[in-house]
């Protein structure tokens, strides 16, 4: 097994755990944690393909990863802000109880 295969298997495992966490949890914060795990799996793919690609001196994988980390930080900040606003209004972060946002 090549090192790239090991990284891709680890990334697939992280993505699967994140997807399962995002789809099965009712707590909004745990859903955000699952989404963050999926983004970290994508970052691991970017770095692995950059490192074992034909031109590792081009730094494209690192640039994609830095961009993805900045997007993930913005997503976490906005997501937590929305969760705090919903908690102040509904006094719960259980996603099953928050269905009055439909309009």
Gaussian input, Z-matrix of N, CA and C with variables (Angstrom, degrees):
# hf/3-21g

backbone

0 1
 N
 C     1     B1
 C     2     B2     1     A1
 N     3     B3     2     A2     1     D1
 C     4     B4     3     A3     2     D2
 C     5     B5     4     A4     3     D3
 N     6     B6     5     A5     4     D4
 C     7     B7     6     A6     5     D5
 C     8     B8     7     A7     6     D6
 N     9     B9     8     A8     7     D7
 C    10    B10     9     A9     8     D8
 C    11    B11    10    A10     9     D9
 N    12    B12    11    A11    10    D10
 C    13    B13    12    A12    11    D11
 C    14    B14    13    A13    12    D12
 N    15    B15    14    A14    13    D13
 C    16    B16    15    A15    14    D14
 C    17    B17    16    A16    15    D15
 N    18    B18    17    A17    16    D16
 C    19    B19    18    A18    17    D17
 C    20    B20    19    A19    18    D18
 N    21    B21    20    A20    19    D19
 C    22    B22    21    A21    20    D20
 C    23    B23    22    A22    21    D21
 N    24    B24    23    A23    22    D22
 C    25    B25    24    A24    23    D23
 C    26    B26    25    A25    24    D24
 N    27    B27    26    A26    25    D25
 C    28    B28    27    A27    26    D26
 C    29    B29    28    A28    27    D27
 N    30    B30    29    A29    28    D28
 C    31    B31    30    A30    29    D29
 C    32    B32    31    A31    30    D30
 N    33    B33    32    A32    31    D31
 C    34    B34    33    A33    32    D32
 C    35    B35    34    A34    33    D33
 N    36    B36    35    A35    34    D34
 C    37    B37    36    A36    35    D35
 C    38    B38    37    A37    36    D36
 N    39    B39    38    A38    37    D37
 C    40    B40    39    A39    38    D38
 C    41    B41    40    A40    39    D39
 N    42    B42    41    A41    40    D40
 C    43    B43    42    A42    41    D41
 C    44    B44    43    A43    42    D42
 N    45    B45    44    A44    43    D43
 C    46    B46    45    A45    44    D44
 C    47    B47    46    A46    45    D45
 N    48    B48    47    A47    46    D46
 C    49    B49    48    A48    47    D47
 C    50    B50    49    A49    48    D48
 N    51    B51    50    A50    49    D49
 C    52    B52    51    A51    50    D50
 C    53    B53    52    A52    51    D51
 N    54    B54    53    A53    52    D52
 C    55    B55    54    A54    53    D53
 C    56    B56    55    A55    54    D54
 N    57    B57    56    A56    55    D55
 C    58    B58    57    A57    56    D56
 C    59    B59    58    A58    57    D57
 N    60    B60    59    A59    58    D58
 C    61    B61    60    A60    59    D59
 C    62    B62    61    A61    60    D60
 N    63    B63    62    A62    61    D61
 C    64    B64    63    A63    62    D62
 C    65    B65    64    A64    63    D63
 N    66    B66    65    A65    64    D64
 C    67    B67    66    A66    65    D65
 C    68    B68    67    A67    66    D66
 N    69    B69    68    A68    67    D67
 C    70    B70    69    A69    68    D68
 C    71    B71    70    A70    69    D69
 N    72    B72    71    A71    70    D70
 C    73    B73    72    A72    71    D71
 C    74    B74    73    A73    72    D72
 N    75    B75    74    A74    73    D73
 C    76    B76    75    A75    74    D74
 C    77    B77    76    A76    75    D75
 N    78    B78    77    A77    76    D76
 C    79    B79    78    A78    77    D77
 C    80    B80    79    A79    78    D78
 N    81    B81    80    A80    79    D79
 C    82    B82    81    A81    80    D80
 C    83    B83    82    A82    81    D81
 N    84    B84    83    A83    82    D82
 C    85    B85    84    A84    83    D83
 C    86    B86    85    A85    84    D84
 N    87    B87    86    A86    85    D85
 C    88    B88    87    A87    86    D86
 C    89    B89    88    A88    87    D87
 N    90    B90    89    A89    88    D88
 C    91    B91    90    A90    89    D89
 C    92    B92    91    A91    90    D90
 N    93    B93    92    A92    91    D91
 C    94    B94    93    A93    92    D92
 C    95    B95    94    A94    93    D93
 N    96    B96    95    A95    94    D94
 C    97    B97    96    A96    95    D95
 C    98    B98    97    A97    96    D96
 N    99    B99    98    A98    97    D97
 C   100   B100    99    A99    98    D98
 C   101   B101   100   A100    99    D99
 N   102   B102   101   A101   100   D100
 C   103   B103   102   A102   101   D101
 C   104   B104   103   A103   102   D102
 N   105   B105   104   A104   103   D103
 C   106   B106   105   A105   104   D104
 C   107   B107   106   A106   105   D105
 N   108   B108   107   A107   106   D106
 C   109   B109   108   A108   107   D107
 C   110   B110   109   A109   108   D108
 N   111   B111   110   A110   109   D109
 C   112   B112   111   A111   110   D110
 C   113   B113   112   A112   111   D111
 N   114   B114   113   A113   112   D112
 C   115   B115   114   A114   113   D113
 C   116   B116   115   A115   114   D114
 N   117   B117   116   A116   115   D115
 C   118   B118   117   A117   116   D116
 C   119   B119   118   A118   117   D117
 N   120   B120   119   A119   118   D118
 C   121   B121   120   A120   119   D119
 C   122   B122   121   A121   120   D120
 N   123   B123   122   A122   121   D121
 C   124   B124   123   A123   122   D122
 C   125   B125   124   A124   123   D123
 N   126   B126   125   A125   124   D124
 C   127   B127   126   A126   125   D125
 C   128   B128   127   A127   126   D126
 N   129   B129   128   A128   127   D127
 C   130   B130   129   A129   128   D128
 C   131   B131   130   A130   129   D129
 N   132   B132   131   A131   130   D130
 C   133   B133   132   A132   131   D131
 C   134   B134   133   A133   132   D132
 N   135   B135   134   A134   133   D133
 C   136   B136   135   A135   134   D134
 C   137   B137   136   A136   135   D135
 N   138   B138   137   A137   136   D136
 C   139   B139   138   A138   137   D137
 C   140   B140   139   A139   138   D138
 N   141   B141   140   A140   139   D139
 C   142   B142   141   A141   140   D140
 C   143   B143   142   A142   141   D141
 N   144   B144   143   A143   142   D142
 C   145   B145   144   A144   143   D143
 C   146   B146   145   A145   144   D144
 N   147   B147   146   A146   145   D145
 C   148   B148   147   A147   146   D146
 C   149   B149   148   A148   147   D147
 N   150   B150   149   A149   148   D148
 C   151   B151   150   A150   149   D149
 C   152   B152   151   A151   150   D150
 N   153   B153   152   A152   151   D151
 C   154   B154   153   A153   152   D152
 C   155   B155   154   A154   153   D153
 N   156   B156   155   A155   154   D154
 C   157   B157   156   A156   155   D155
 C   158   B158   157   A157   156   D156
 N   159   B159   158   A158   157   D157
 C   160   B160   159   A159   158   D158
 C   161   B161   160   A160   159   D159
 N   162   B162   161   A161   160   D160
 C   163   B163   162   A162   161   D161
 C   164   B164   163   A163   162   D162
 N   165   B165   164   A164   163   D163
 C   166   B166   165   A165   164   D164
 C   167   B167   166   A166   165   D165
 N   168   B168   167   A167   166   D166
 C   169   B169   168   A168   167   D167
 C   170   B170   169   A169   168   D168
 N   171   B171   170   A170   169   D169
 C   172   B172   171   A171   170   D170
 C   173   B173   172   A172   171   D171
 N   174   B174   173   A173   172   D172
 C   175   B175   174   A174   173   D173
 C   176   B176   175   A175   174   D174
 N   177   B177   176   A176   175   D175
 C   178   B178   177   A177   176   D176
 C   179   B179   178   A178   177   D177
 N   180   B180   179   A179   178   D178
 C   181   B181   180   A180   179   D179
 C   182   B182   181   A181   180   D180
 N   183   B183   182   A182   181   D181
 C   184   B184   183   A183   182   D182
 C   185   B185   184   A184   183   D183
 N   186   B186   185   A185   184   D184
 C   187   B187   186   A186   185   D185
 C   188   B188   187   A187   186   D186
 N   189   B189   188   A188   187   D187
 C   190   B190   189   A189   188   D188
 C   191   B191   190   A190   189   D189
 N   192   B192   191   A191   190   D190
 C   193   B193   192   A192   191   D191
 C   194   B194   193   A193   192   D192
 N   195   B195   194   A194   193   D193
 C   196   B196   195   A195   194   D194
 C   197   B197   196   A196   195   D195
 N   198   B198   197   A197   196   D196
 C   199   B199   198   A198   197   D197
 C   200   B200   199   A199   198   D198
 N   201   B201   200   A200   199   D199
 C   202   B202   201   A201   200   D200
 C   203   B203   202   A202   201   D201
 N   204   B204   203   A203   202   D202
 C   205   B205   204   A204   203   D203
 C   206   B206   205   A205   204   D204
 N   207   B207   206   A206   205   D205
 C   208   B208   207   A207   206   D206
 C   209   B209   208   A208   207   D207
 N   210   B210   209   A209   208   D208
 C   211   B211   210   A210   209   D209
 C   212   B212   211   A211   210   D210
 N   213   B213   212   A212   211   D211
 C   214   B214   213   A213   212   D212
 C   215   B215   214   A214   213   D213
 N   216   B216   215   A215   214   D214
 C   217   B217   216   A216   215   D215
 C   218   B218   217   A217   216   D216
 N   219   B219   218   A218   217   D217
 C   220   B220   219   A219   218   D218
 C   221   B221   220   A220   219   D219
 N   222   B222   221   A221   220   D220
 C   223   B223   222   A222   221   D221
 C   224   B224   223   A223   222   D222
 N   225   B225   224   A224   223   D223
 C   226   B226   225   A225   224   D224
 C   227   B227   226   A226   225   D225
 N   228   B228   227   A227   226   D226
 C   229   B229   228   A228   227   D227
 C   230   B230   229   A229   228   D228
 N   231   B231   230   A230   229   D229
 C   232   B232   231   A231   230   D230
 C   233   B233   232   A232   231   D231
 N   234   B234   233   A233   232   D232
 C   235   B235   234   A234   233   D233
 C   236   B236   235   A235   234   D234
 N   237   B237   236   A236   235   D235
 C   238   B238   237   A237   236   D236
 C   239   B239   238   A238   237   D237
 N   240   B240   239   A239   238   D238
 C   241   B241   240   A240   239   D239
 C   242   B242   241   A241   240   D240
 N   243   B243   242   A242   241   D241
 C   244   B244   243   A243   242   D242
 C   245   B245   244   A244   243   D243
 N   246   B246   245   A245   244   D244
 C   247   B247   246   A246   245   D245
 C   248   B248   247   A247   246   D246
 N   249   B249   248   A248   247   D247
 C   250   B250   249   A249   248   D248
 C   251   B251   250   A250   249   D249
 N   252   B252   251   A251   250   D250
 C   253   B253   252   A252   251   D251
 C   254   B254   253   A253   252   D252
 N   255   B255   254   A254   253   D253
 C   256   B256   255   A255   254   D254
 C   257   B257   256   A256   255   D255
 N   258   B258   257   A257   256   D256
 C   259   B259   258   A258   257   D257
 C   260   B260   259   A259   258   D258
 N   261   B261   260   A260   259   D259
 C   262   B262   261   A261   260   D260
 C   263   B263   262   A262   261   D261
 N   264   B264   263   A263   262   D262
 C   265   B265   264   A264   263   D263
 C   266   B266   265   A265   264   D264
 N   267   B267   266   A266   265   D265
 C   268   B268   267   A267   266   D266
 C   269   B269   268   A268   267   D267
 N   270   B270   269   A269   268   D268
 C   271   B271   270   A270   269   D269
 C   272   B272   271   A271   270   D270
 N   273   B273   272   A272   271   D271
 C   274   B274   273   A273   272   D272
 C   275   B275   274   A274   273   D273
 N   276   B276   275   A275   274   D274
 C   277   B277   276   A276   275   D275
 C   278   B278   277   A277   276   D276
 N   279   B279   278   A278   277   D277
 C   280   B280   279   A279   278   D278
 C   281   B281   280   A280   279   D279
 N   282   B282   281   A281   280   D280
 C   283   B283   282   A282   281   D281
 C   284   B284   283   A283   282   D282
 N   285   B285   284   A284   283   D283
 C   286   B286   285   A285   284   D284
 C   287   B287   286   A286   285   D285
 N   288   B288   287   A287   286   D286
 C   289   B289   288   A288   287   D287
 C   290   B290   289   A289   288   D288
 N   291   B291   290   A290   289   D289
 C   292   B292   291   A291   290   D290
 C   293   B293   292   A292   291   D291
 N   294   B294   293   A293   292   D292
 C   295   B295   294   A294   293   D293
 C   296   B296   295   A295   294   D294
 N   297   B297   296   A296   295   D295
 C   298   B298   297   A297   296   D296
 C   299   B299   298   A298   297   D297
 N   300   B300   299   A299   298   D298
 C   301   B301   300   A300   299   D299
 C   302   B302   301   A301   300   D300
 N   303   B303   302   A302   301   D301
 C   304   B304   303   A303   302   D302
 C   305   B305   304   A304   303   D303
 N   306   B306   305   A305   304   D304
 C   307   B307   306   A306   305   D305
 C   308   B308   307   A307   306   D306

   B1=1.4448
   B2=1.5283
   B3=1.3017
   B4=1.4624
   B5=1.5277
   B6=1.3254
   B7=1.4762
   B8=1.5235
   B9=1.3395
   B10=1.4583
   B11=1.5241
   B12=1.3125
   B13=1.4626
   B14=1.5215
   B15=1.3216
   B16=1.4639
   B17=1.5193
   B18=1.3382
   B19=1.4666
   B20=1.5302
   B21=1.3102
   B22=1.4645
   B23=1.5215
   B24=1.3255
   B25=1.4670
   B26=1.5328
   B27=1.3241
   B28=1.4583
   B29=1.5329
   B30=1.3139
   B31=1.4561
   B32=1.5285
   B33=1.3233
   B34=1.4634
   B35=1.5211
   B36=1.3229
   B37=1.4688
   B38=1.5202
   B39=1.3309
   B40=1.4657
   B41=1.5254
   B42=1.3378
   B43=1.4567
   B44=1.5279
   B45=1.3254
   B46=1.4693
   B47=1.5200
   B48=1.3130
   B49=1.4709
   B50=1.5225
   B51=1.3269
   B52=1.4564
   B53=1.5146
   B54=1.3312
   B55=1.4618
   B56=1.5189
   B57=1.3261
   B58=1.4589
   B59=1.5236
   B60=1.3156
   B61=1.4616
   B62=1.5086
   B63=1.3281
   B64=1.4636
   B65=1.5239
   B66=1.3168
   B67=1.4626
   B68=1.5252
   B69=1.3236
   B70=1.4624
   B71=1.5246
   B72=1.3028
   B73=1.4621
   B74=1.5128
   B75=1.3186
   B76=1.4590
   B77=1.5214
   B78=1.3063
   B79=1.4515
   B80=1.5314
   B81=1.3233
   B82=1.4619
   B83=1.5280
   B84=1.3085
   B85=1.4635
   B86=1.5247
   B87=1.3180
   B88=1.4617
   B89=1.5227
   B90=1.3202
   B91=1.4668
   B92=1.5235
   B93=1.3301
   B94=1.4664
   B95=1.5250
   B96=1.3165
   B97=1.4650
   B98=1.5260
   B99=1.3334
   B100=1.4660
   B101=1.5191
   B102=1.3333
   B103=1.4614
   B104=1.5311
   B105=1.3200
   B106=1.4653
   B107=1.5343
   B108=1.3232
   B109=1.4686
   B110=1.5273
   B111=1.3280
   B112=1.4595
   B113=1.5342
   B114=1.3237
   B115=1.4649
   B116=1.5238
   B117=1.3285
   B118=1.4629
   B119=1.5259
   B120=1.3254
   B121=1.4640
   B122=1.5271
   B123=1.3291
   B124=1.4651
   B125=1.5313
   B126=1.3242
   B127=1.4731
   B128=1.5211
   B129=1.3188
   B130=1.4622
   B131=1.5230
   B132=1.3186
   B133=1.4654
   B134=1.5132
   B135=1.3404
   B136=1.4645
   B137=1.5189
   B138=1.3215
   B139=1.4693
   B140=1.5252
   B141=1.3356
   B142=1.4674
   B143=1.5244
   B144=1.3254
   B145=1.4610
   B146=1.5263
   B147=1.3355
   B148=1.4573
   B149=1.5231
   B150=1.3317
   B151=1.4651
   B152=1.5200
   B153=1.3239
   B154=1.4622
   B155=1.5259
   B156=1.3175
   B157=1.4584
   B158=1.5096
   B159=1.3378
   B160=1.4743
   B161=1.5246
   B162=1.3418
   B163=1.4639
   B164=1.5276
   B165=1.3302
   B166=1.4715
   B167=1.5270
   B168=1.3136
   B169=1.4648
   B170=1.5264
   B171=1.3251
   B172=1.4642
   B173=1.5301
   B174=1.3008
   B175=1.4623
   B176=1.5335
   B177=1.3161
   B178=1.4603
   B179=1.5291
   B180=1.3158
   B181=1.4627
   B182=1.5141
   B183=1.3131
   B184=1.4575
   B185=1.5240
   B186=1.3262
   B187=1.4634
   B188=1.5264
   B189=1.3323
   B190=1.4627
   B191=1.5225
   B192=1.3278
   B193=1.4582
   B194=1.5267
   B195=1.3149
   B196=1.4680
   B197=1.5211
   B198=1.3200
   B199=1.4609
   B200=1.5302
   B201=1.3217
   B202=1.4601
   B203=1.5265
   B204=1.3197
   B205=1.4702
   B206=1.5230
   B207=1.3311
   B208=1.4681
   B209=1.5202
   B210=1.3211
   B211=1.4653
   B212=1.5254
   B213=1.3193
   B214=1.4624
   B215=1.5299
   B216=1.3171
   B217=1.4690
   B218=1.5256
   B219=1.3249
   B220=1.4652
   B221=1.5266
   B222=1.3157
   B223=1.4717
   B224=1.5239
   B225=1.3175
   B226=1.4610
   B227=1.5263
   B228=1.3150
   B229=1.4660
   B230=1.5272
   B231=1.3262
   B232=1.4632
   B233=1.5184
   B234=1.3302
   B235=1.4636
   B236=1.5164
   B237=1.3174
   B238=1.4646
   B239=1.5213
   B240=1.3364
   B241=1.4566
   B242=1.5273
   B243=1.3115
   B244=1.4647
   B245=1.5155
   B246=1.3317
   B247=1.4715
   B248=1.5215
   B249=1.3301
   B250=1.4615
   B251=1.5250
   B252=1.3346
   B253=1.4616
   B254=1.5248
   B255=1.3188
   B256=1.4685
   B257=1.5208
   B258=1.3341
   B259=1.4627
   B260=1.5273
   B261=1.3128
   B262=1.4654
   B263=1.5209
   B264=1.3104
   B265=1.4640
   B266=1.5200
   B267=1.3292
   B268=1.4640
   B269=1.5261
   B270=1.3174
   B271=1.4690
   B272=1.5299
   B273=1.3176
   B274=1.4577
   B275=1.5232
   B276=1.3369
   B277=1.4586
   B278=1.5238
   B279=1.3218
   B280=1.4529
   B281=1.5254
   B282=1.3239
   B283=1.4485
   B284=1.5262
   B285=1.3329
   B286=1.4566
   B287=1.5261
   B288=1.3095
   B289=1.4616
   B290=1.5318
   B291=1.3151
   B292=1.4587
   B293=1.5309
   B294=1.3148
   B295=1.4554
   B296=1.5184
   B297=1.3289
   B298=1.4517
   B299=1.5296
   B300=1.3197
   B301=1.4564
   B302=1.5306
   B303=1.3241
   B304=1.4648
   B305=1.5176
   B306=1.2997
   B307=1.4581
   B308=1.4427
   A1=108.17
   A2=115.72
   A3=120.48
   A4=109.60
   A5=116.89
   A6=118.95
   A7=112.66
   A8=117.62
   A9=120.26
   A10=110.57
   A11=117.21
   A12=120.52
   A13=110.93
   A14=116.72
   A15=120.18
   A16=111.83
   A17=115.73
   A18=119.34
   A19=111.42
   A20=116.74
   A21=119.81
   A22=111.34
   A23=117.54
   A24=119.99
   A25=110.87
   A26=116.92
   A27=120.50
   A28=110.69
   A29=116.36
   A30=120.42
   A31=111.13
   A32=117.27
   A33=120.31
   A34=111.12
   A35=116.92
   A36=120.63
   A37=110.93
   A38=117.41
   A39=121.00
   A40=111.70
   A41=116.01
   A42=119.55
   A43=110.84
   A44=116.87
   A45=120.52
   A46=111.17
   A47=117.08
   A48=120.17
   A49=110.34
   A50=117.11
   A51=120.66
   A52=112.52
   A53=117.36
   A54=121.15
   A55=110.94
   A56=116.60
   A57=119.50
   A58=110.96
   A59=116.89
   A60=120.14
   A61=112.57
   A62=117.22
   A63=120.39
   A64=112.01
   A65=117.24
   A66=119.68
   A67=114.17
   A68=117.78
   A69=119.17
   A70=113.96
   A71=118.45
   A72=120.32
   A73=111.50
   A74=115.82
   A75=121.73
   A76=111.73
   A77=116.91
   A78=121.77
   A79=108.88
   A80=116.93
   A81=120.86
   A82=112.16
   A83=117.64
   A84=120.32
   A85=110.45
   A86=117.98
   A87=120.38
   A88=111.36
   A89=118.04
   A90=120.99
   A91=109.59
   A92=117.24
   A93=120.09
   A94=111.82
   A95=117.26
   A96=120.38
   A97=110.33
   A98=117.42
   A99=120.73
   A100=111.96
   A101=116.59
   A102=120.60
   A103=110.45
   A104=116.87
   A105=120.52
   A106=111.07
   A107=117.56
   A108=120.12
   A109=110.80
   A110=117.16
   A111=119.92
   A112=110.87
   A113=117.30
   A114=119.68
   A115=111.46
   A116=117.58
   A117=120.36
   A118=111.32
   A119=117.55
   A120=120.17
   A121=110.57
   A122=116.66
   A123=119.60
   A124=110.74
   A125=117.31
   A126=120.65
   A127=111.29
   A128=116.38
   A129=120.10
   A130=110.61
   A131=117.72
   A132=120.59
   A133=111.59
   A134=117.51
   A135=120.56
   A136=110.97
   A137=116.70
   A138=120.64
   A139=111.31
   A140=117.74
   A141=120.50
   A142=111.17
   A143=117.23
   A144=119.08
   A145=111.86
   A146=116.52
   A147=118.61
   A148=110.52
   A149=116.29
   A150=120.76
   A151=112.05
   A152=117.71
   A153=120.66
   A154=111.90
   A155=118.12
   A156=122.41
   A157=111.69
   A158=116.28
   A159=119.13
   A160=113.92
   A161=118.61
   A162=121.26
   A163=110.78
   A164=119.01
   A165=119.78
   A166=113.36
   A167=118.06
   A168=119.66
   A169=112.18
   A170=118.39
   A171=121.64
   A172=112.74
   A173=119.60
   A174=125.46
   A175=113.89
   A176=118.20
   A177=119.95
   A178=111.47
   A179=117.71
   A180=120.38
   A181=112.15
   A182=116.78
   A183=120.25
   A184=110.43
   A185=117.49
   A186=120.15
   A187=111.37
   A188=117.06
   A189=120.08
   A190=110.92
   A191=116.94
   A192=120.81
   A193=111.32
   A194=117.61
   A195=120.04
   A196=110.31
   A197=117.51
   A198=121.08
   A199=110.62
   A200=116.82
   A201=121.00
   A202=111.73
   A203=118.06
   A204=121.01
   A205=110.20
   A206=116.91
   A207=118.62
   A208=111.27
   A209=117.96
   A210=121.30
   A211=109.93
   A212=118.28
   A213=121.48
   A214=111.09
   A215=117.35
   A216=119.61
   A217=110.72
   A218=116.26
   A219=119.54
   A220=110.74
   A221=116.73
   A222=120.99
   A223=111.19
   A224=116.73
   A225=120.06
   A226=111.13
   A227=116.76
   A228=119.55
   A229=111.19
   A230=117.03
   A231=120.21
   A232=110.68
   A233=117.17
   A234=120.69
   A235=112.35
   A236=117.19
   A237=119.36
   A238=111.59
   A239=117.64
   A240=120.30
   A241=111.60
   A242=116.59
   A243=120.45
   A244=110.79
   A245=116.93
   A246=120.02
   A247=110.33
   A248=118.00
   A249=120.31
   A250=111.80
   A251=117.05
   A252=120.04
   A253=111.48
   A254=116.80
   A255=120.26
   A256=110.14
   A257=117.06
   A258=119.45
   A259=111.52
   A260=116.86
   A261=119.66
   A262=111.51
   A263=117.04
   A264=120.50
   A265=112.27
   A266=118.24
   A267=122.69
   A268=114.04
   A269=118.50
   A270=124.31
   A271=112.84
   A272=117.17
   A273=122.11
   A274=109.08
   A275=115.73
   A276=120.25
   A277=110.31
   A278=116.84
   A279=122.26
   A280=108.10
   A281=116.58
   A282=120.13
   A283=113.16
   A284=118.17
   A285=120.57
   A286=111.46
   A287=117.83
   A288=121.27
   A289=112.98
   A290=116.31
   A291=119.96
   A292=107.61
   A293=117.00
   A294=119.79
   A295=111.46
   A296=117.80
   A297=120.68
   A298=112.03
   A299=118.16
   A300=121.17
   A301=111.57
   A302=117.60
   A303=120.92
   A304=112.80
   A305=118.60
   A306=118.52
   A307=115.68
   D1=129.61
   D2=-179.69
   D3=-78.98
   D4=160.39
   D5=177.20
   D6=-61.24
   D7=-33.96
   D8=178.43
   D9=-62.84
   D10=-39.84
   D11=178.60
   D12=-64.04
   D13=-39.36
   D14=177.71
   D15=-62.79
   D16=-43.05
   D17=178.07
   D18=-64.99
   D19=-39.85
   D20=-179.75
   D21=-68.61
   D22=-36.54
   D23=176.17
   D24=-66.58
   D25=-41.55
   D26=176.70
   D27=-63.20
   D28=-40.97
   D29=178.66
   D30=-65.17
   D31=-41.18
   D32=177.73
   D33=-64.50
   D34=-37.83
   D35=177.37
   D36=-65.65
   D37=-45.13
   D38=177.40
   D39=-61.22
   D40=-42.67
   D41=179.76
   D42=-65.08
   D43=-39.73
   D44=179.44
   D45=-65.43
   D46=-42.06
   D47=178.11
   D48=-64.64
   D49=-41.90
   D50=178.17
   D51=-64.91
   D52=-41.03
   D53=178.97
   D54=-65.92
   D55=-43.24
   D56=177.54
   D57=-63.50
   D58=-39.59
   D59=178.44
   D60=-66.79
   D61=-37.80
   D62=-179.39
   D63=-73.06
   D64=-31.30
   D65=-176.73
   D66=-88.66
   D67=-26.11
   D68=-173.57
   D69=-101.99
   D70=-16.46
   D71=-176.41
   D72=-83.59
   D73=149.94
   D74=175.92
   D75=-102.62
   D76=-18.52
   D77=-179.89
   D78=-80.39
   D79=129.34
   D80=-175.15
   D81=-65.37
   D82=-34.06
   D83=179.83
   D84=-69.02
   D85=-38.74
   D86=177.99
   D87=-68.96
   D88=-30.14
   D89=174.24
   D90=-65.65
   D91=-42.16
   D92=176.82
   D93=-63.66
   D94=-36.93
   D95=177.35
   D96=-65.00
   D97=-39.15
   D98=176.39
   D99=-62.88
   D100=-40.28
   D101=178.02
   D102=-65.75
   D103=-38.59
   D104=177.12
   D105=-64.36
   D106=-37.84
   D107=176.41
   D108=-63.01
   D109=-39.79
   D110=178.43
   D111=-65.48
   D112=-39.45
   D113=177.36
   D114=-66.63
   D115=-36.74
   D116=177.00
   D117=-66.97
   D118=-33.95
   D119=175.24
   D120=-64.48
   D121=-40.29
   D122=176.68
   D123=-64.61
   D124=-39.43
   D125=177.17
   D126=-62.19
   D127=-39.97
   D128=177.69
   D129=-63.65
   D130=-38.29
   D131=175.05
   D132=-63.26
   D133=-44.35
   D134=178.50
   D135=-57.31
   D136=-47.09
   D137=-177.93
   D138=-67.73
   D139=-40.81
   D140=-179.05
   D141=-65.48
   D142=-45.41
   D143=179.74
   D144=-69.20
   D145=-30.89
   D146=175.33
   D147=-66.72
   D148=-46.83
   D149=-174.84
   D150=-66.74
   D151=-40.40
   D152=-176.69
   D153=-102.09
   D154=14.80
   D155=177.91
   D156=-81.68
   D157=-178.82
   D158=-177.27
   D159=-72.62
   D160=-26.25
   D161=-177.84
   D162=-131.29
   D163=77.87
   D164=-179.19
   D165=-71.06
   D166=-11.92
   D167=179.09
   D168=-79.55
   D169=-6.78
   D170=-175.59
   D171=-79.00
   D172=-17.85
   D173=177.88
   D174=61.90
   D175=22.11
   D176=-179.87
   D177=-70.04
   D178=-37.95
   D179=179.61
   D180=-64.22
   D181=-38.67
   D182=179.09
   D183=-68.11
   D184=-39.84
   D185=178.62
   D186=-64.74
   D187=-42.49
   D188=176.24
   D189=-61.99
   D190=-40.03
   D191=-179.12
   D192=-67.57
   D193=-42.28
   D194=177.85
   D195=-63.34
   D196=-41.28
   D197=176.72
   D198=-62.86
   D199=-43.19
   D200=179.92
   D201=-65.98
   D202=-37.46
   D203=178.16
   D204=-66.69
   D205=-38.71
   D206=178.37
   D207=-67.90
   D208=-37.23
   D209=175.19
   D210=-65.19
   D211=-40.67
   D212=179.63
   D213=-65.76
   D214=-37.27
   D215=178.33
   D216=-66.83
   D217=-40.74
   D218=177.56
   D219=-65.93
   D220=-39.73
   D221=178.35
   D222=-63.75
   D223=-40.94
   D224=179.26
   D225=-66.91
   D226=-40.53
   D227=-179.92
   D228=-65.76
   D229=-46.01
   D230=179.17
   D231=-67.15
   D232=-41.69
   D233=179.43
   D234=-62.36
   D235=-44.44
   D236=178.61
   D237=-67.43
   D238=-33.94
   D239=175.46
   D240=-63.67
   D241=-41.91
   D242=177.63
   D243=-66.11
   D244=-40.88
   D245=179.43
   D246=-63.80
   D247=-40.83
   D248=177.82
   D249=-64.17
   D250=-40.34
   D251=178.61
   D252=-65.93
   D253=-40.38
   D254=178.53
   D255=-68.00
   D256=-38.29
   D257=179.22
   D258=-64.68
   D259=-38.67
   D260=178.60
   D261=-64.33
   D262=-31.53
   D263=-177.74
   D264=-85.94
   D265=-42.91
   D266=-173.46
   D267=-102.80
   D268=-14.99
   D269=-177.01
   D270=62.04
   D271=27.95
   D272=175.05
   D273=-154.72
   D274=154.15
   D275=173.28
   D276=-117.73
   D277=15.33
   D278=176.10
   D279=-74.76
   D280=121.74
   D281=-173.65
   D282=-68.69
   D283=-21.59
   D284=177.86
   D285=-73.42
   D286=-30.22
   D287=-178.86
   D288=-84.75
   D289=-14.14
   D290=-177.24
   D291=-100.74
   D292=78.22
   D293=177.96
   D294=-121.81
   D295=10.12
   D296=-179.86
   D297=-89.59
   D298=5.37
   D299=179.29
   D300=-82.87
   D301=4.07
   D302=-176.33
   D303=-72.18
   D304=-22.16
   D305=176.87
   D306=132.00

